[in-house]
Amino acid sequence: MFDASLRPYINPPLSWLAGGCIALGLTANGLTIIGFVFGVFCAVFVANGFFIAALICLMFNRLCDGLDGAVARRTGSSDFGGYLDIVCDFIFYAMLPFAFMIFAAENALAAGFLMLSFVGTGSSFLAYAILEAKTPEILTKKTNAPAVQKKSFFYLGGLTEGAETIAVFVLMLIFPGWFTIFAWIFGSLCILTTGWRIHAAFSDFNKA
């Protein structure tokens, strides 16, 4: 919901940092992998109850996730880079609730519901991108088309995008005792987002 409005504030510092990464010889795909490793450590720390360490790893994971795109825009993006980025992101999004499930058995039901809701948002997101690629004229109807064209594929919005997901993850790590409440609320919002995306796909592609 807030991703597009945050980009004008986030992209300039990321672009500046990207210059340093390029000078150090870091590639976009390399940053994606480094970020994913931080994500794995984040989950491991959560599973063992080290939430401050997990929060630090989360911040580095998200920094690398922003930097890989900034580096790609300066050095040239690739289809595989976009593929690798989204795969690593979606795996990480599932790892964190799974780690909370390992940390405390009473988190299991809420964690399972959250992961189920992520399947809905992820599949509706990617399926729309596939259909949009087959019918590019749909893109011209979107008001944010110029920003979208800088991505590897179309990013369909909703109530729960990347910024909202990370904000909730941060809250979970700061207040781990409230994990189940956050998971049920955010998972419900993800279900609503999935429903909205299905409606958007029906509106855009049913007569395309």
Secondary structure, DSSP 8 states (H G I E B T S, - for coil): --HHHHHHHHHHHHHHHHHHHHHTT--HHHHHHHHHHHHHHHHHHHHTT-HHHHHHHHHHHHHHHHHHHHHHHHH---HHHHHHHHHHHHHHHHHHHHHHHHH-GGGHHHHHHHHHHHHHHHHHHHHHHHHHHH-GGGGGGSTTHHHHTTSSS-----SS-HHHHHHHHHHHHHSGGGHHHHHHHHHHHHHHHHHHHHHHHHHHHS--
